[in-house]
Amino acid sequence: MGAVSTVGDRMDRSPQERTQERTPKQDRSRATRQRLLEAAVACLAERGWAGSTVSVVAERAGVSRGAAQHHFPTREDLFTAAVEYVAEERSGAIRALFPEGAAGDRTAVVSALVDLYTGPLFRAALHLWVAASNEEQLRPQVTELEARVGRETHRIAVDLLDADESRPGVRETVQGLLDMARGLGLANLLTDDKGRREKVVAQWTALVEAALRD
């Protein structure tokens, strides 16, 4: 009778009350998902693709393998979502650096864009690219993700640099800046040559200023 009464009590509750009852569970689910994403990126950056299994990520996140697979049915789903998650976080962080716009400080903008391609995100993305070159199942997801992230990064760069891409050569200059930043990110994987990087950033800032001014 007690069990029947409990079910009856639940049915008697209003939709709003039942929604409020579900909210903590939904919050826990979102928190678990975020822990898994952050753990996946950290594992990918530290261990590479071969060493980053769902079990390893789940253990690092402090959840069971079953809970991990509930959120991400396949390993490819987990790691693609993880890199996308952090890429979006980094895009948000770049915009947060200039909440009122860059105010013409293109040196700061170029430096911030270069920073996008250093650190755990880029290292994790690089491992994912290498894996995608050999994993047919992973390649379409990563290709689509990289195209989307690339478009967003380019749009952020155009906005922050106040670049008019209707002018000849401006779009290519912005894309060249991002390609340069990616190259510096690759070099940074082996050695952190901050002094050389600062000189390159200064030179590219001058090139960007000239292209946008002329």
C-alpha positions as CSV (number, residue, x, y, z in Angstrom):
1,M,0.0,0.0,0.0
2,G,2.9,2.3,0.8
3,A,4.3,2.0,-2.7
4,V,0.9,2.6,-4.3
5,S,0.4,5.7,-2.1
6,T,3.8,7.0,-3.1
7,V,3.0,6.6,-6.8
8,G,-0.4,8.2,-6.3
9,D,1.2,11.1,-4.5
10,R,3.5,11.6,-7.4
11,M,0.6,11.5,-9.9
12,D,-1.3,14.1,-7.8
13,R,1.6,16.6,-8.1
14,S,1.3,19.4,-10.6
15,P,3.5,19.4,-13.7
16,Q,5.5,22.2,-12.2
17,E,6.2,20.3,-9.1
18,R,7.2,17.2,-11.1
19,T,9.5,19.4,-13.2
20,Q,11.1,20.9,-10.1
21,E,11.7,17.3,-8.8
22,R,13.5,16.4,-12.0
23,T,15.7,19.5,-12.1
24,P,18.4,18.3,-9.6
25,K,18.7,15.1,-11.7
26,Q,19.1,17.1,-14.8
27,D,21.7,19.4,-13.2
28,R,23.7,16.3,-12.1
29,S,23.5,14.9,-15.6
30,R,24.8,18.2,-17.1
31,A,27.6,18.2,-14.5
32,T,28.6,14.7,-15.3
33,R,28.7,15.5,-19.0
34,Q,30.9,18.5,-18.4
35,R,33.3,16.4,-16.2
36,L,33.5,13.8,-19.0
37,L,34.3,16.4,-21.6
38,E,37.0,18.1,-19.6
39,A,38.5,14.8,-18.7
40,A,38.5,13.7,-22.3
41,V,40.4,16.8,-23.4
42,A,42.9,16.4,-20.7
43,C,43.5,12.7,-21.5
44,L,43.8,13.4,-25.2
45,A,46.3,16.1,-24.6
46,E,48.4,14.0,-22.2
47,R,48.0,10.5,-23.5
48,G,47.1,10.9,-27.2
49,W,44.4,9.0,-29.0
50,A,45.8,5.5,-28.3
51,G,45.9,6.0,-24.6
52,S,42.6,7.8,-24.2
53,T,40.0,5.1,-23.8
54,V,36.4,5.6,-22.5
55,S,37.4,3.8,-19.3
56,V,40.4,6.1,-18.7
57,V,38.3,9.2,-19.2
58,A,35.5,7.9,-17.0
59,E,38.0,7.1,-14.2
60,R,39.5,10.6,-14.5
61,A,36.1,12.2,-14.4
62,G,35.1,10.1,-11.4
63,V,32.1,8.3,-13.1
64,S,31.4,4.8,-14.2
65,R,32.0,3.6,-17.7
66,G,28.3,3.0,-18.0
67,A,27.5,6.6,-17.1
68,A,30.1,7.8,-19.7
69,Q,28.5,5.6,-22.4
70,H,25.0,6.9,-21.4
71,H,26.2,10.4,-22.4
72,F,28.4,9.4,-25.3
73,P,27.6,6.0,-26.9
74,T,30.9,5.8,-28.8
75,R,34.5,6.8,-28.2
76,E,34.4,9.0,-31.3
77,D,31.3,10.8,-30.0
78,L,33.0,11.5,-26.7
79,F,36.2,13.0,-28.1
80,T,34.6,14.9,-30.9
81,A,32.2,16.5,-28.4
82,A,35.1,17.2,-26.0
83,V,37.2,19.1,-28.5
84,E,34.1,21.0,-29.7
85,Y,33.2,21.9,-26.2
86,V,36.6,23.4,-25.3
87,A,36.8,25.1,-28.7
88,E,33.6,26.9,-28.0
89,E,34.9,27.8,-24.5
90,R,38.0,29.2,-26.0
91,S,36.0,31.2,-28.5
92,G,34.0,32.6,-25.7
93,A,37.2,33.4,-23.7
94,I,38.6,35.4,-26.7
95,R,35.4,37.5,-26.9
96,A,35.5,38.0,-23.1
97,L,39.0,39.5,-23.4
98,F,37.5,42.4,-25.5
99,P,33.9,42.9,-24.1
100,E,33.8,46.4,-25.6
101,G,35.7,45.6,-28.7
102,A,39.4,45.7,-29.3
103,A,39.5,49.5,-29.5
104,G,42.0,49.4,-32.3
105,D,44.6,47.4,-30.3
106,R,45.4,44.9,-33.0
107,T,48.6,43.8,-31.3
108,A,46.5,42.4,-28.4
109,V,44.1,40.8,-30.9
110,V,46.9,39.1,-32.8
111,S,48.4,37.8,-29.5
112,A,45.0,36.5,-28.3
113,L,44.4,34.7,-31.6
114,V,47.8,33.1,-31.4
115,D,47.0,31.9,-27.9
116,L,44.0,30.0,-29.3
117,Y,46.5,27.6,-30.9
118,T,48.6,26.9,-27.8
119,G,47.7,24.9,-24.7
120,P,45.6,21.8,-24.0
121,L,42.9,22.5,-26.6
122,F,45.2,22.7,-29.6
123,R,47.2,19.7,-28.3
124,A,44.0,17.6,-28.0
125,A,42.7,18.7,-31.3
126,L,46.0,17.8,-33.0
127,H,45.8,14.2,-31.6
128,L,42.2,14.0,-32.8
129,W,43.3,15.1,-36.3
130,V,46.0,12.5,-36.4
131,A,43.5,9.8,-35.3
132,A,41.0,11.0,-37.9
133,S,43.5,10.6,-40.7
134,N,43.6,6.8,-39.9
135,E,40.1,6.2,-38.5
136,E,37.4,6.3,-41.2
137,Q,34.6,6.4,-38.6
138,L,36.1,9.4,-36.9
139,R,37.1,11.4,-40.0
140,P,33.7,12.9,-41.1
141,Q,32.9,14.1,-37.6
142,V,36.3,15.8,-37.1
143,T,36.3,17.3,-40.6
144,E,32.9,18.9,-40.0
145,L,33.9,20.1,-36.6
146,E,37.1,21.7,-37.8
147,A,35.3,23.4,-40.6
148,R,32.8,24.9,-38.2
149,V,35.4,25.9,-35.6
150,G,37.5,27.4,-38.4
151,R,34.7,29.5,-39.6
152,E,33.9,30.8,-36.1
153,T,37.5,31.6,-35.4
154,H,37.8,33.5,-38.7
155,R,34.6,35.5,-37.9
156,I,35.9,36.4,-34.5
157,A,39.2,37.5,-36.0
158,V,37.4,39.7,-38.6
159,D,35.2,41.3,-35.9
160,L,38.1,42.0,-33.5
161,L,40.4,43.3,-36.1
162,D,37.6,45.5,-37.6
163,A,38.5,44.1,-41.0
164,D,36.6,44.9,-44.2
165,E,36.7,41.7,-46.2
166,S,35.1,43.4,-49.2
167,R,38.5,44.9,-49.9
168,P,41.0,42.9,-52.0
169,G,43.5,40.9,-50.0
170,V,41.9,41.5,-46.5
171,R,40.3,38.1,-46.2
172,E,43.5,36.4,-47.3
173,T,45.5,38.4,-44.7
174,V,43.2,37.4,-41.9
175,Q,43.3,33.7,-43.0
176,G,47.1,33.9,-43.3
177,L,47.2,35.3,-39.7
178,L,45.2,32.2,-38.5
179,D,47.4,29.8,-40.5
180,M,50.5,31.5,-39.0
181,A,49.0,31.1,-35.5
182,R,48.3,27.4,-36.1
183,G,52.0,27.0,-37.2
184,L,53.2,28.6,-34.0
185,G,50.9,26.3,-32.1
186,L,52.5,23.3,-33.8
187,A,56.0,24.6,-33.0
188,N,55.0,25.1,-29.4
189,L,54.2,21.4,-29.0
190,L,57.9,20.7,-29.0
191,T,59.5,23.8,-27.5
192,D,58.0,26.9,-25.8
193,D,60.0,29.5,-27.7
194,K,58.2,32.5,-26.3
195,G,60.8,35.0,-27.4
196,R,60.6,34.0,-31.1
197,R,56.9,33.8,-31.0
198,E,56.6,37.4,-29.7
199,K,58.7,38.6,-32.6
200,V,56.6,36.8,-35.1
201,V,53.4,38.2,-33.5
202,A,54.9,41.7,-33.7
203,Q,55.7,41.3,-37.4
204,W,52.3,39.9,-38.3
205,T,50.7,42.7,-36.4
206,A,52.5,45.2,-38.6
207,L,51.5,43.2,-41.7
208,V,47.8,43.1,-40.6
209,E,47.9,46.9,-39.8
210,A,49.3,47.7,-43.3
211,A,46.8,45.4,-45.1
212,L,43.8,46.9,-43.2
213,R,45.0,50.5,-43.6
214,D,46.0,50.5,-47.2
